Amino acid sequence: MAEELRRLPGPYEILELRDGETAILRIVSWERGSIVIHPRYPGAPPEKEIPVLRVHVPETVKPYPPRYWDITAKTLQAQLLPLLTEPGYENYEYVITAHGVAPRKRFTLERRPL
């Protein structure tokens, strides 16, 4: 049975990385939920609800509000979630690098102690 996710409030801050681009995040808290997107590809529905991992970061990581990123890529969520459920996850920085373009984009993830 699929997990029921609550809809997260906006604004949405989708973490979008181009091929080869890297983001370094220090995650201070996180939550799972869903958001509504409006796909633009041919034949797409007018809106679609998707699962998201919202990671809250300090001002040193994202100097302008809102101080979180919404991660929509399921492959990246699958890599991050096991690390974020471990005690002390906030004592690390997470280095995320994108490889390729959607829909085949994948991510590498490195966790480094602060």
Backbone hydrogen bonds, N-H to C=O, Kabsch-Sander energy under -0.5 kcal/mol:
donor,donor_aa,acceptor,acceptor_aa,energy
5,L,3,E,-0.6
8,L,34,S,-2.9
15,L,70,D,-2.5
16,E,14,I,-0.9
17,L,15,L,-0.5
20,G,98,A,-2.5
21,E,18,R,-2.6
23,A,96,I,-2.6
25,L,23,A,-0.6
25,L,94,Y,-2.8
27,I,25,L,-0.6
28,V,26,R,-0.6
28,V,56,H,-2.7
29,S,56,H,-1.1
31,E,54,R,-2.1
33,G,52,V,-2.1
34,S,6,R,-1.8
35,I,50,I,-2.1
37,I,35,I,-0.5
37,I,48,K,-3.1
44,A,41,Y,-2.1
48,K,37,I,-2.3
50,I,35,I,-2.7
52,V,33,G,-2.7
53,L,71,I,-2.3
54,R,31,E,-2.9
54,R,52,V,-0.6
55,V,53,L,-0.6
55,V,69,W,-2.7
56,H,29,S,-3.0
56,H,54,R,-0.5
57,V,67,R,-1.9
61,V,58,P,-1.6
62,K,58,P,-2.0
68,Y,66,P,-1.6
69,W,55,V,-2.3
70,D,13,E,-3.9
71,I,53,L,-2.9
71,I,69,W,-0.6
72,T,70,D,-0.7
77,Q,73,A,-2.4
78,A,74,K,-2.3
79,Q,75,T,-1.0
80,L,76,L,-2.4
81,L,77,Q,-2.8
83,L,79,Q,-0.6
83,L,80,L,-0.8
84,L,80,L,-2.2
85,T,81,L,-1.4
86,E,83,L,-0.9
89,Y,86,E,-1.3
91,N,88,G,-2.3
92,Y,89,Y,-1.1
93,E,112,R,-2.9
94,Y,25,L,-3.4
95,V,93,E,-0.5
95,V,110,E,-3.3
96,I,23,A,-3.0
96,I,94,Y,-0.7
97,T,108,T,-2.1
98,A,21,E,-2.4
99,H,106,R,-2.8
104,R,101,V,-1.5
106,R,99,H,-2.5
108,T,97,T,-2.3
110,E,95,V,-2.2
112,R,93,E,-2.7
112,R,110,E,-0.5
114,L,91,N,-2.2
